[in-house]
Amino acid sequence: MPDRSGNNSSSGRKKGSSGRSYRSKAGLTLQPKKMRGRKPSSQRWLTRQLNDPFVAEAQSRGFRSRAAIKLEQMDNKHQFLAPHMRVVDLGCAPGGWLQVVMKRCRIEAGKGALVGIDLLEVDPVPGADLLVGDITDPDILQQVHTAINGQADAVLSDMAAATTGHRQTDHLRTMGLLEIALDFADQVLAPGGIFLAKAFRGGSDRQFQDMLNQRFEKVRYLKPPASRSESVETYLLATGFRGAPPDGLRADLPKEQTGYSPI
């Protein structure tokens, strides 16, 4: 599966709609020492990394990525993680979300379960089962069922396609990943389960929301503070899984039945 954006693409704030940038204790914006030969986009990313307080917070608390801060912020407000849940994390590298889930769900032997899946190998997270493979592989699906001893209470996905710089292309590619994640969730979620996934705003996210409304009791858009305000990144939280419709992923509900619930 493509790179999870928790690794690098949601790496801080830059000057944008907020009209400011984060600064050092001396009041100056920090700059990387070695910028020669780097593309402007790489230079901007490095500068954001150095000046982003959420990067600093994640590092100081021992998290593997700033994406962990986003998950904490969303759960602090909406409280969807509970003790001893059975959770599957799709595209789990480098493991920041795994760290948060392990702590908040108090997973231990015989009480709850946590499975992380990625194409990349991930450094061990004590208590979590890590699988290397593609989530569309039937063997991976079977391994998940075995690891959680049945069905999952939650499927989480911070996956995003590798960006191209063309906003609409990036949106469509990430929404395609979302459909794959939802298809996986259809096959592992227990009744009443939750689905949380990263999305990029851009048009087809509304059609995807229709798909969620066919399956879940409530669907909401979330924008945690650690997600840059100028970014098209958002998250969709769906709760109360009812099961997949007979016609699969296709969304064909009229607009008045979609239950749009922005946050």
DRENDO-1510 file (C-alpha; in Angstrom, 1 decimal, always signed):
<recs>
REC; n; res; u; v; w
REC; 1; MET; +0.0; +0.0; +0.0 .
REC; 2; PRO; +1.3; +3.5; -0.6 .
REC; 3; ASP; +3.1; +5.6; +2.0 .
REC; 4; ARG; +1.3; +6.6; +5.1 .
REC; 5; SER; +1.3; +10.3; +5.3 .
REC; 6; GLY; +2.1; +10.2; +9.0 .
REC; 7; ASN; +5.7; +9.6; +7.9 .
REC; 8; ASN; +6.3; +12.9; +6.2 .
REC; 9; SER; +3.5; +14.7; +4.4 .
REC; 10; SER; +1.6; +16.1; +7.4 .
REC; 11; SER; +4.7; +17.5; +9.1 .
REC; 12; GLY; +3.8; +20.9; +10.5 .
REC; 13; ARG; +2.5; +24.3; +9.9 .
REC; 14; LYS; +3.7; +26.9; +7.5 .
REC; 15; LYS; +2.6; +30.4; +6.7 .
REC; 16; GLY; -0.9; +30.2; +5.3 .
REC; 17; SER; -4.4; +31.1; +6.3 .
REC; 18; SER; -3.2; +31.6; +9.9 .
REC; 19; GLY; -0.8; +34.3; +8.7 .
REC; 20; ARG; +2.1; +33.1; +11.0 .
REC; 21; SER; +4.7; +30.5; +11.4 .
REC; 22; TYR; +6.0; +28.8; +14.5 .
REC; 23; ARG; +9.2; +30.2; +15.9 .
REC; 24; SER; +12.0; +29.2; +18.2 .
REC; 25; LYS; +12.3; +30.4; +21.8 .
REC; 26; ALA; +14.4; +33.3; +20.5 .
REC; 27; GLY; +11.4; +34.4; +18.3 .
REC; 28; LEU; +13.1; +33.4; +15.1 .
REC; 29; THR; +12.0; +30.8; +12.6 .
REC; 30; LEU; +14.5; +28.0; +12.5 .
REC; 31; GLN; +16.1; +27.0; +9.2 .
REC; 32; PRO; +17.8; +23.7; +8.3 .
REC; 33; LYS; +21.6; +24.0; +8.0 .
REC; 34; LYS; +22.0; +22.1; +4.8 .
REC; 35; MET; +19.6; +23.3; +2.1 .
REC; 36; ARG; +21.8; +23.4; -1.0 .
REC; 37; GLY; +20.7; +21.0; -3.7 .
REC; 38; ARG; +17.3; +20.4; -2.1 .
REC; 39; LYS; +14.1; +21.1; -4.0 .
REC; 40; PRO; +12.0; +24.0; -2.7 .
REC; 41; SER; +9.3; +21.6; -1.5 .
REC; 42; SER; +11.9; +19.7; +0.5 .
REC; 43; GLN; +13.2; +22.9; +1.9 .
REC; 44; ARG; +9.7; +24.0; +3.0 .
REC; 45; TRP; +9.1; +20.6; +4.6 .
REC; 46; LEU; +12.3; +20.7; +6.6 .
REC; 47; THR; +11.6; +24.2; +7.8 .
REC; 48; ARG; +8.1; +23.2; +8.9 .
REC; 49; GLN; +9.6; +20.1; +10.7 .
REC; 50; LEU; +12.0; +22.3; +12.7 .
REC; 51; ASN; +9.4; +24.8; +13.7 .
REC; 52; ASP; +6.3; +22.6; +14.3 .
REC; 53; PRO; +5.4; +22.3; +18.0 .
REC; 54; PHE; +3.5; +19.1; +17.3 .
REC; 55; VAL; +6.7; +17.5; +15.9 .
REC; 56; ALA; +8.5; +18.6; +19.1 .
REC; 57; GLU; +5.7; +17.3; +21.3 .
REC; 58; ALA; +5.7; +13.9; +19.6 .
REC; 59; GLN; +9.5; +13.6; +19.9 .
REC; 60; SER; +9.5; +14.6; +23.6 .
REC; 61; ARG; +6.9; +12.1; +24.4 .
REC; 62; GLY; +8.5; +9.2; +22.6 .
REC; 63; PHE; +6.0; +9.0; +19.7 .
REC; 64; ARG; +7.3; +7.7; +16.4 .
REC; 65; SER; +5.4; +10.4; +14.4 .
REC; 66; ARG; +3.4; +13.5; +14.9 .
REC; 67; ALA; +0.4; +11.6; +13.6 .
REC; 68; ALA; +0.1; +10.1; +17.1 .
REC; 69; ILE; -0.8; +13.6; +18.3 .
REC; 70; LYS; -3.6; +13.8; +15.8 .
REC; 71; LEU; -5.1; +10.5; +17.0 .
REC; 72; GLU; -4.9; +11.6; +20.6 .
REC; 73; GLN; -6.6; +14.9; +19.9 .
REC; 74; MET; -9.4; +13.2; +18.0 .
REC; 75; ASP; -9.9; +10.7; +20.7 .
REC; 76; ASN; -9.8; +13.3; +23.5 .
REC; 77; LYS; -12.7; +15.0; +21.9 .
REC; 78; HIS; -14.8; +12.1; +20.6 .
REC; 79; GLN; -13.7; +9.2; +22.9 .
REC; 80; PHE; -14.0; +6.4; +20.4 .
REC; 81; LEU; -11.1; +4.3; +21.8 .
REC; 82; ALA; -12.0; +2.2; +24.8 .
REC; 83; PRO; -10.3; -0.4; +27.1 .
REC; 84; HIS; -9.7; -3.8; +25.7 .
REC; 85; MET; -10.9; -3.1; +22.1 .
REC; 86; ARG; -9.8; -5.2; +19.2 .
REC; 87; VAL; -8.2; -2.7; +16.8 .
REC; 88; VAL; -6.7; -3.0; +13.3 .
REC; 89; ASP; -4.4; -0.2; +12.1 .
REC; 90; LEU; -4.0; -0.1; +8.3 .
REC; 91; GLY; -0.8; +1.4; +6.9 .
REC; 92; CYS; +0.6; +1.4; +10.4 .
REC; 93; ALA; +4.2; +2.6; +9.7 .
REC; 94; PRO; +6.1; +4.0; +11.5 .
REC; 95; GLY; +3.9; +3.0; +14.4 .
REC; 96; GLY; +2.7; +6.3; +16.1 .
REC; 97; TRP; -1.0; +5.3; +16.0 .
REC; 98; LEU; -0.1; +1.8; +17.4 .
REC; 99; GLN; +1.6; +3.5; +20.4 .
REC; 100; VAL; -1.5; +5.5; +21.1 .
REC; 101; VAL; -3.9; +2.6; +20.8 .
REC; 102; MET; -1.8; +0.4; +23.0 .
REC; 103; LYS; -2.0; +2.9; +25.8 .
REC; 104; ARG; -5.6; +4.0; +25.5 .
REC; 105; CYS; -7.1; +0.6; +24.9 .
REC; 106; ARG; -5.0; -0.9; +27.7 .
REC; 107; ILE; -4.3; -4.0; +25.5 .
REC; 108; GLU; -2.8; -6.9; +27.4 .
REC; 109; ALA; -2.8; -10.7; +27.1 .
REC; 110; GLY; -6.3; -11.9; +26.8 .
REC; 111; LYS; -7.8; -8.4; +26.9 .
REC; 112; GLY; -8.2; -6.7; +23.6 .
REC; 113; ALA; -6.0; -7.0; +20.5 .
REC; 114; LEU; -4.0; -4.7; +18.2 .
REC; 115; VAL; -2.9; -5.6; +14.7 .
REC; 116; GLY; -0.9; -3.3; +12.5 .
REC; 117; ILE; -0.5; -3.9; +8.7 .
REC; 118; ASP; +1.9; -2.2; +6.3 .
REC; 119; LEU; +4.0; -3.0; +3.2 .
REC; 120; LEU; +7.0; -1.9; +5.2 .
REC; 121; GLU; +8.5; -3.6; +8.2 .
REC; 122; VAL; +7.7; -1.7; +11.4 .
REC; 123; ASP; +9.8; -1.8; +14.6 .
REC; 124; PRO; +8.1; -3.9; +17.2 .
REC; 125; VAL; +5.4; -2.3; +19.5 .
REC; 126; PRO; +5.1; -4.4; +22.6 .
REC; 127; GLY; +1.7; -6.1; +22.7 .
REC; 128; ALA; +0.9; -5.5; +19.0 .
REC; 129; ASP; +0.8; -8.0; +16.2 .
REC; 130; LEU; +2.5; -6.6; +13.1 .
REC; 131; LEU; +1.9; -8.0; +9.6 .
REC; 132; VAL; +3.9; -7.1; +6.5 .
REC; 133; GLY; +1.7; -7.3; +3.4 .
REC; 134; ASP; -1.1; -5.9; +1.3 .
REC; 135; ILE; -4.5; -5.4; +2.9 .
REC; 136; THR; -6.1; -6.7; -0.3 .
REC; 137; ASP; -4.3; -10.1; +0.1 .
REC; 138; PRO; -6.8; -12.8; +1.4 .
REC; 139; ASP; -4.0; -14.3; +3.5 .
REC; 140; ILE; -3.5; -11.0; +5.3 .
REC; 141; LEU; -7.2; -10.9; +6.0 .
REC; 142; GLN; -7.2; -14.4; +7.4 .
REC; 143; GLN; -4.2; -13.6; +9.6 .
REC; 144; VAL; -6.1; -10.6; +11.0 .
REC; 145; HIS; -9.1; -12.7; +11.9 .
REC; 146; THR; -6.8; -15.1; +13.7 .
REC; 147; ALA; -4.9; -12.4; +15.6 .
REC; 148; ILE; -8.0; -10.7; +16.9 .
REC; 149; ASN; -9.8; -14.0; +17.4 .
REC; 150; GLY; -12.8; -13.1; +15.3 .
REC; 151; GLN; -14.0; -9.5; +14.4 .
REC; 152; ALA; -12.6; -6.1; +15.2 .
REC; 153; ASP; -14.1; -3.3; +17.2 .
REC; 154; ALA; -12.3; -0.6; +15.2 .
REC; 155; VAL; -10.5; -0.2; +11.9 .
REC; 156; LEU; -8.1; +2.8; +11.7 .
REC; 157; SER; -6.4; +4.1; +8.6 .
REC; 158; ASP; -4.0; +7.0; +8.3 .
REC; 159; MET; -3.0; +5.9; +4.8 .
REC; 160; ALA; -2.6; +8.4; +2.0 .
REC; 161; ALA; -1.2; +8.0; -1.5 .
REC; 162; ALA; +2.2; +9.4; -2.3 .
REC; 163; THR; +1.6; +12.9; -3.4 .
REC; 164; THR; +2.2; +14.2; -6.9 .
REC; 165; GLY; +1.8; +17.9; -6.3 .
REC; 166; HIS; -1.4; +17.9; -8.4 .
REC; 167; ARG; -4.2; +18.4; -5.8 .
REC; 168; GLN; -7.0; +16.6; -7.7 .
REC; 169; THR; -4.8; +13.7; -8.6 .
REC; 170; ASP; -3.7; +13.4; -5.0 .
REC; 171; HIS; -7.3; +13.6; -3.8 .
REC; 172; LEU; -8.5; +10.8; -6.2 .
REC; 173; ARG; -5.6; +8.5; -5.4 .
REC; 174; THR; -6.2; +8.8; -1.6 .
REC; 175; MET; -9.9; +8.3; -2.0 .
REC; 176; GLY; -9.2; +5.2; -3.9 .
REC; 177; LEU; -7.1; +4.0; -0.9 .
REC; 178; LEU; -10.1; +4.8; +1.3 .
REC; 179; GLU; -12.3; +2.5; -0.7 .
REC; 180; ILE; -9.8; -0.3; -0.2 .
REC; 181; ALA; -9.7; +0.4; +3.5 .
REC; 182; LEU; -13.5; +0.4; +3.7 .
REC; 183; ASP; -13.7; -2.9; +1.8 .
REC; 184; PHE; -11.3; -4.3; +4.4 .
REC; 185; ALA; -13.4; -2.9; +7.2 .
REC; 186; ASP; -16.5; -4.5; +5.8 .
REC; 187; GLN; -14.9; -7.9; +6.2 .
REC; 188; VAL; -13.5; -7.6; +9.7 .
REC; 189; LEU; -15.7; -5.1; +11.7 .
REC; 190; ALA; -18.1; -6.4; +14.4 .
REC; 191; PRO; -21.6; -4.9; +14.6 .
REC; 192; GLY; -21.4; -1.5; +16.3 .
REC; 193; GLY; -17.7; -1.1; +15.3 .
REC; 194; ILE; -16.0; +2.1; +14.3 .
REC; 195; PHE; -14.0; +3.2; +11.2 .
REC; 196; LEU; -11.6; +6.2; +11.3 .
REC; 197; ALA; -9.7; +7.1; +8.1 .
REC; 198; LYS; -7.8; +10.0; +6.6 .
REC; 199; ALA; -9.3; +11.7; +3.6 .
REC; 200; PHE; -8.5; +14.6; +1.3 .
REC; 201; ARG; -11.2; +17.1; +0.6 .
REC; 202; GLY; -11.8; +17.6; -3.1 .
REC; 203; GLY; -15.2; +16.4; -4.3 .
REC; 204; SER; -15.4; +12.6; -4.3 .
REC; 205; ASP; -15.1; +12.6; -0.4 .
REC; 206; ARG; -18.9; +13.3; -0.4 .
REC; 207; GLN; -19.6; +10.1; -2.4 .
REC; 208; PHE; -17.4; +8.2; +0.0 .
REC; 209; GLN; -19.3; +9.6; +2.9 .
REC; 210; ASP; -22.5; +8.2; +1.3 .
REC; 211; MET; -20.9; +4.8; +1.4 .
REC; 212; LEU; -20.2; +5.2; +5.1 .
REC; 213; ASN; -23.7; +6.3; +5.8 .
REC; 214; GLN; -25.0; +3.1; +4.2 .
REC; 215; ARG; -23.0; +1.2; +6.7 .
REC; 216; PHE; -22.8; +3.2; +9.9 .
REC; 217; GLU; -25.2; +5.0; +12.3 .
REC; 218; LYS; -23.2; +8.2; +12.4 .
REC; 219; VAL; -20.5; +9.8; +10.2 .
REC; 220; ARG; -18.5; +12.9; +11.0 .
REC; 221; TYR; -15.6; +14.9; +9.6 .
REC; 222; LEU; -12.8; +15.6; +12.0 .
REC; 223; LYS; -10.0; +18.2; +11.8 .
REC; 224; PRO; -7.6; +17.8; +14.8 .
REC; 225; PRO; -5.5; +20.9; +15.7 .
REC; 226; ALA; -2.3; +19.1; +14.7 .
REC; 227; SER; -3.6; +18.9; +11.1 .
REC; 228; ARG; -2.5; +22.1; +9.3 .
REC; 229; SER; -5.4; +24.5; +8.7 .
REC; 230; GLU; -4.4; +25.1; +5.1 .
REC; 231; SER; -4.2; +21.4; +4.4 .
REC; 232; VAL; -6.9; +19.5; +2.5 .
REC; 233; GLU; -6.4; +16.6; +5.0 .
REC; 234; THR; -9.4; +15.6; +7.1 .
REC; 235; TYR; -10.6; +12.5; +8.9 .
REC; 236; LEU; -13.8; +10.6; +8.6 .
REC; 237; LEU; -15.1; +9.0; +11.8 .
REC; 238; ALA; -17.9; +6.5; +11.3 .
REC; 239; THR; -19.5; +4.8; +14.3 .
REC; 240; GLY; -22.2; +2.1; +14.8 .
REC; 241; PHE; -21.4; -0.4; +12.0 .
REC; 242; ARG; -24.5; -2.0; +10.6 .
REC; 243; GLY; -22.9; -4.1; +7.9 .
REC; 244; ALA; -22.1; -3.7; +4.2 .
REC; 245; PRO; -25.0; -3.2; +1.8 .
REC; 246; PRO; -25.7; -6.0; -0.7 .
REC; 247; ASP; -24.4; -4.0; -3.6 .
REC; 248; GLY; -21.0; -3.5; -2.1 .
REC; 249; LEU; -19.1; -0.2; -2.2 .
REC; 250; ARG; -21.3; +1.7; -4.6 .
REC; 251; ALA; -22.9; +4.8; -3.1 .
REC; 252; ASP; -26.3; +5.7; -4.6 .
REC; 253; LEU; -28.2; +7.4; -1.8 .
REC; 254; PRO; -30.1; +10.6; -2.6 .
REC; 255; LYS; -28.5; +13.6; -0.9 .
REC; 256; GLU; -31.3; +14.0; +1.6 .
REC; 257; GLN; -30.4; +10.6; +3.1 .
REC; 258; THR; -26.7; +11.1; +3.5 .
REC; 259; GLY; -26.9; +12.6; +7.0 .
REC; 260; TYR; -24.0; +15.0; +6.4 .
REC; 261; SER; -22.6; +16.0; +9.8 .
REC; 262; PRO; -19.5; +18.3; +9.6 .
REC; 263; ILE; -17.5; +19.0; +12.8 .
</recs>
